[in-house]
Amino acid sequence: MSSLQKTMSSLQKHDQGCTAPRCRLARLLIAVAAEPRYLSQQQPAGLTGALVRCGHPATIIDPEDARALTLSGLDLLIARGRSPALLELLDRAAALGIAIVNPRASIESVMDKARMGRALAAAGIPIPQTRLDTMAELVASSTEADFPMVVKPVYGDNARGVCIVHSLEELAALPWKEPVALAQPYIASDGFDLKLYVAGAEVHAVRKPSPLSFKSGSQAVPMTAGLRELAFRCGEIFGLELFGVDCIETPDGPLVIEVNDFPNYSAVEDADDMLARFAIARARAAREERKR
């Protein structure tokens, strides 16, 4: 655990239960910048609702309409999204010295799945063997031994464009519009992925249906020291504080498929309150830091 996570853990212990009088003292100025496509999803709606219950109503910012918005005075800006307008907004906030979760560089480092994979591999994180190439070169360099294969775009979220290809002929016929593709061997599983969800110093593990399967239902997984360490290592590589780690379980341990900034935290019990605890502790720490 990093020094920041240790500090956050200490602060969050004082913020258990948002109905406590201490939580309502000195209202914090927290804003959430979110692309409109996320406003109907579980997050950040759950987080902002929990902050209201804690007495710290959060301002919701549409990055497209924020150019004339005054950001000064904020204790904390939390970002959900990857649009150019949102990234520009984070630059403005950084220039004003506002505490940001997650900063632009961290978001950009996980937007590019090829860059993400290289960073994970360089840090010794176990990942599937990965190839990056144009579709034509991928077809030319593949053999039948490479199938089944998972093909995915370099940019994208929510499993957009991810598909399983079973043969060289199927790969050649794939209607691929991206300039390049990421290819990984398909790793057989029971149809469930392991998701690690992190908010500051809190980590939860959940088994959820893989987007490549037809399974349903989710189940919480007991946290272990190994899973916690894996989650924190992934966060430290990219400088993320709110993030998820997608893994496939193997006999040799989990393989990290990708890391996502500010996921929905679906199937995590009391996720909204957990995120609010994190945001309050983080904003309070940022306010205290400015006083020094």
LUMDREN-971749 format. One record per residue: residue in three letters; x, y, z of N, C-alpha, C in turn. Coordinates in steps of 0.02 Angstrom, whole numbers, plus 50000, padded with zeros to 5 digits. Layout:
N
ALAXYZXYZXYZ
...
END
This chain:
292
MET500424994150000500005000050000500445006250000
SER500285011149957500685017249952500555021750012
SER500975026950019500895031550075500225035250070
LEU500015036950007499375040149998498805035650020
GLN498845029250002498315024550021498285023650097
LYS498875023650130498885023150203498565029250235
THR498705035150207498395041250232497645041050222
MET497425038950162496715038550148496375033450194
SER496705027950207496415022850251496305025750321
SER496785029550345496725032550411496155037550413
LEU496095041750361495565046650358494885043450352
GLN494835038250310494195035050298493925031550360
LYS494375029250404494145026150466493765031050509
HIS493915037450502493555042650540492905044650507
ASP492775042250446492185044250409491695038550399
GLN491745033250438491275027750434490585030250458
GLY490085029250414489415031350434489325038750421
CYS489045040550364489015047550343488505051550383
THR488115048350427487645052150467487965054950530
ALA488605053350542488945055850601488985063550600
PRO488905066950657488935074250657489575076950626
ARG490145073650639490785076050612490765076450537
CYS490395071750505490365071650432490025077750404
ARG489575080750446489195086450422489515093150438
LEU490075093050473490425099250488490815101550427
ALA490875108150419491295111050366491145107850298
ARG490575109750269490365106950205490925107450154
LEU491055101950121491585101450071491315103150002
LEU491735106149961491555107949893491825102849845
ILE491405098149825491595092549781491195093049717
ALA491525091949661491195091849596491365085349560
VAL490895082949521490995076949481490895078949408
ALA491425078449369491385079749297491255073149262
ALA490695072549228490505066249197490205067349128
GLU490415063249081490105063449016489365061649023
PRO488925064748983488195063348989488025055948984
ARG488405052048946488235044948938488275041149004
TYR488625043849054488685040449118488155042549169
LEU487785047749154487335050449205486755045849221
SER486585041349175486045036649188486295030049216
GLN486955029449225487245023349251487295023549327
GLN487515017949355487555017449428488025022549458
GLN488565024149422489025029349445489125034449388
PRO489135040849406489235043549473488595045149512
ALA488005042949487487385044649522487385042149594
GLY487635035949604487645033149672488095037149718
LEU488675039149693489135043149733488835049749752
THR488545053349704488285059949718487695059549767
GLY487275054349760486725053549807486975052349877
ALA487505048349885487785047049951488095053349980
LEU488405057449938488695063749963488155068449988
VAL487585068549954487025072649977486805070350047
ARG486755063850057486555061150122487065062850176
CYS487695063850156488225065650203488255073150217
GLY487835076950183487855084150193488355087750150
HIS488605084450097489085087550052488825086849979
PRO488295090349961488025089749893488555091249841
ALA488625086749793489145087449742488855090949680
THR489245095349651489055098449588489205093749530
ILE488725092649486488835088449427489005093049368
ILE489565091649336489805095749282489785091849216
ASP489465094749166489495092049098490105095149065
PRO490615091349049491235094249021491115098548959
GLU490615096848920490475100648859490225107648874
ASP489935108648932489645115148950490055118749004
ALA490665116449015491045118849073491565124149056
ARG491605126348994492155130948975492125137549013
ALA491515139949028491455146249063491355145349138
LEU491385139149161491255137749231491865139549274
THR491735142749330492275144349377492395138249422
LEU493005135749420493185129849460493525131649525
SER493775137649531494155139449591493715138649653
GLY494025136349706493665135349768493485128149781
LEU493515123949729493355116949739493875113549783
ASP493635109149827494095105049865494315098949825
LEU493865096449782494015090249746493605089949682
LEU493925087749628493585086549564493675079149547
ILE493125075549538493145068449521492925067749449
ALA493295063849409493155063249338492885056449321
ARG492355056349279492135050049249492025051349174
GLY492475048649134492425049549062493115050249031
ARG493105050648964493745050848927493725055548868
SER493205059748865493125064148808493655069648808
PRO493805072548749494285078148747494065083948792
ALA493415085348794493175090848836493305089448910
LEU493215083348931493335081549001494085082049017
LEU494505079648972495225079948984495465087248987
GLU495175091548945495355098748947495135101749014
LEU494555099749039494315102249103494795100249159
LEU495055094249156495535092049206496175096149203
ASP496385098049143496965102449136496835109149171
ARG496245112049162496075118349194496095117749270
ALA495805112349294495785111249367496495110349394
ALA496915106649359497595105649381497985112249384
ALA497865116649335498205123049334498015127349394
LEU497405126249421497165129949479497375126749544
GLY497715121049540497935117549600497395113649635
ILE496855112049600496305108249629496485100849631
ALA496325097549685496445090349691495975086649642
ILE496255081849606495875078449553495905070849562
VAL495345067649552495295060349550494875058549488
ASN495135055149440495825053449425496115058649378
PRO496755060349381497035065549338497065063349264
ARG497175068249220497175067049149497675061649129
ALA498295062249153498815057549132498625050349151
SER498295049549208498095042849230497555039949185
ILE497065044149167496525041949123496805040049055
GLU497235044349028497515043048962497935036648961
SER498255035149016498695029249018498315022749015
VAL497665022849032497265016649026496775016948968
MET496705022648935496285023048875496585018848819
ASP497235019248811497605015548760497775008648787
LYS497425003448764497524996748792498214993948776
ALA498504995948720499174993648704499684996648753
ARG499625003148764500065006448812499965003548882
MET499345002348900499184999448965499534992648973
GLY499474988448922499774981748926500524982048933
ARG500844986648897501574987348903501774989448973
ALA501394994049002501554996449069501464990849121
LEU500934986949114500814981449161501374976249155
ALA501544974449093502074969449083502734971949110
ALA502894978349099503534981049122503574980949199
ALA502994981349232502984981249305502944974149333
GLY502944969249289502924962349312502234959749329
ILE501714963249306501024961049318500864955549266
PRO500604949849287500444944549239499864946449193
ILE499984946349128499474947949078499504942649023
PRO498974941948983499004937248927499504939548875
GLN499784934848838500214936648781499804940948733
THR500094946548712499714951348673500094953348610
ARG499734953748554500014956148492499634962448470
LEU499994967248442499694973348415499914974048343
ASP499424974348297499604974848226499004977048186
THR499124978648123498564979848078498214973248068
MET497594973448046497224967248035497554963047981
ALA497814966247929498144962547875498754958747901
GLU499164962147942499764958947970499574953548020
LEU499034954748057498814949748105498594943348070
VAL498244944148015498044938247976498654934747948
ALA499124938547922499714935647890500164931947940
SER500184934348002500644931448052500324926148096
SER499674924948089499324920148132499314913148100
THR499304908148143499224901248121498624898348158
GLU498414892448137497834889448169497944888048243
ALA498584887548264498734886448334498564892548378
ASP498464898348346498314904448384497574905048401
PHE497164900448380496444900948390496204895848441
PRO495654897648476495264903848472495654909848499
MET495494915648473495854921848487495354927348506
VAL495544931448552495154937348571495444943448535
VAL495024946948498495244952948462494864958948491
LYS495234964348503494914970248532495234976548505
PRO494864982148504495154988448483495634991248535
VAL496084995448513496564998548560496195003448606
TYR495715007048579495315011748618494605009048624
GLY494305009948681493625007748690493505005648762
ASP492875005948783492695003648850492044999848847
ASN491834997048904491224993148909491214987348859
ALA491804984448845491874978548801491684980048729
ARG491684986448710491514988248641492024985248592
GLY491764981648542492184979048488492564972748504
VAL492504970148565492864964048585492504957948557
CYS492884953448525492564947548497493044941548500
ILE492744935548498493134929348495493134926948423
VAL493734925348398493814922948330494074915748334
HIS493764911148296493914904048304494364901048249
SER494494904848196494894902048142495224907648102
LEU495724905748062496064910648020495574913547969
GLU495124909447943494634911847894494164916947926
GLU493964915547988493514920148023493874926748037
LEU494504926448055494894932448067494944936648003
ALA495084933447947495164936947883494504940247862
ALA493944937347883493294940047863493014945047913
LEU493374946247967493124950748019493064957847992
PRO492484960947998492394967847974492714972848023
TRP493354973848015493734977848064493874984748035
LYS493654990048069493724996848044494285000648079
GLU494544997848133495085001248170495745000548132
PRO496215005448139496855004948104497284999048128
VAL497234997348192497604991648219497144987648265
ALA497384981748285496994977548330497454974448382
LEU497164973248440497514969448492497254962248489
ALA497704957448492497514950448489497824946748549
GLN497424942848582497644938848639497354931848633
PRO497694926848659497404920148658496784919848702
TYR496284916248679495684915348720495854910448776
ILE495724912548837495884908548895495224905548921
ALA495164899048918494554895748940494424896949014
SER493794898149031493604899249101492904896449111
ASP492634897549170491954895249183491444900549163
GLY491664905549125491214910849102491184916849148
PHE491594916849200491594922549247492284925649249
ASP492304932349257492914935949267492964938149340
LEU493574939349362493684942049429493794949549423
LYS493394953449459493444960749457493684963249525
LEU494194967349524494444970549585494254977949581
TYR493874980249630493644987149631493984990849688
VAL494274996649672494675000349721494405007549728
ALA494355009749791494205016749806494685018849861
GLY495235022049841495745024049889496065017949921
ALA495935016849985496235011250021495765005250028
GLU495155005750001494675000250005494684996249940
VAL494684989649947494694985149890494154979849898
HIS493774978549845493274973149845493384968749784
ALA493244962349791493304957649736492624954549722
VAL492464954049657491824951349635491934946949574
ARG491604941149573491584937049512490964938949473
LYS491074941149410490524943449368490554939949301
PRO489984939349266489974936049201490444939649152
SER490834935749116491264938649064490834941449009
PRO491044947148979490664949748921490674945048861
LEU491114940048863491154935248808490754928848823
SER490374928948878489984922948896489244924748902
PHE488834919848914488114920948923487904919448995
LYS488374919849041488224918549110487854924449141
SER487584923449200487244928749236487384928049310
GLY487274933549346487384933449418488094935349437
SER488154938349496488814940449522488874938149594
GLN489494937449616489614934949684490234938249713
ALA490164940749774490744943649809491254938249824
VAL491884940149821492444935549832492814937849894
PRO492984933349940493384935349999494034938649978
MET494194944150010494814947649994495404943950024
THR495944943649985496574940650008497124945850003
ALA497674944550038498244949150035498514949549964
GLY498504943949928498764943949860498344948049813
LEU497674947549818497234951449775497294958949791
ARG497324960449855497394967449875498044970449848
GLU498584966749854499234969149829499214970049754
LEU498904965349718498844965949645498464972149626
ALA497904973449661497504979349646497904985749657
PHE498234986249715498614992349730499194993249681
ARG499514987949661500064988549613499814991449547
CYS499234988949524498964991549461498784998949468
GLY498495000849524498335007949534498945012349535
GLU499465010049567500075014049572500415014849504
ILE500385009849462500685010349395500395016149356
PHE499745017149363499405022249322499195028449361
GLY499335028549426499145034349466498405035149476
LEU498045029549481497315029549489497115028749562
GLU496565031849581496295031049648495605027849648
LEU495205029149597494565025749586494645021649523
PHE494645014949529494775010849470494565003649481
GLY494534999949426494394992849428494924989049389
VAL495044982949410495524978549377495154972249355
ASP495144971049290494804965149262495314959449255
CYS495154953749284495604948049283495254941649259
ILE495654937049234495424930249221495794925749269
GLU495424921349302495724916749350496014910749314
THR496634908949331496964903149302497264898949358
PRO497464892749344497784888649396498414891849425
ASP498734896349387499334899749411499194906449443
GLY498564908149452498384914549480498044919049430
PRO497814924849450497454929249405497904932549353
LEU497644932949291497954936849238497564943349231
VAL497914948949229497584955449222497434956749148
ILE496804957749132496594959149064496634966649049
GLU496364970649095496414977849087496244981349152
VAL496414987849154496274992149211495824997749186
ASN495304999249224494815004349203494765009849256
ASP494765016049233494665021649279493925022349296
PHE493775023449358493105024749386492565020349353
PRO492535013949371492015009649345491345010749381
ASN490855006349369490195007049401490165003949471
TYR490654999949489490664996649554490034992449564
SER489744989949511489154985849516489324979349553
ALA488844976949592488904970849633489354971849694
VAL489604977849705489984979149767489484981649819
GLU489444978249875488964980049927489134986949956
ASP488614991149961488694997949989489215002049952
ALA489235001049885489745004549845489655012149849
ASP489035014649849488925021849851489225024949913
ASP489105021849971489375024550033490135023950035
MET490395018550007491125017750004491435023449964
LEU491145024949906491405030349864491345037049899
ALA490785038049935490705044349971491225045050026
ARG491355039650062491875039850114492545041950084
PHE492695038850027493325040549993493335047949974
ALA492795050349941492785057249917492845062149974
ILE492485060950028492505065450086493205065750116
ALA493505059850126494175059650156494675062950110
ARG494615061750045495085064649996495015072249993
ALA494385074749993494265081949991494495085350055
ARG494375081950112494595084850175495355085250178
ALA495695080050154496425080050153496685085650108
ALA496355086650050496565091950004496475098850035
ARG495915099750072495795106250105496325107550158
GLU496495102450197496995103250249497685104650219
GLU497825101550163498475102650129498535109850106
ARG497995112850082498025119750059498135124750117
LYS497945122650177498025127150234498755127450258
ARG499155122550238499845122250264500295127450230
END
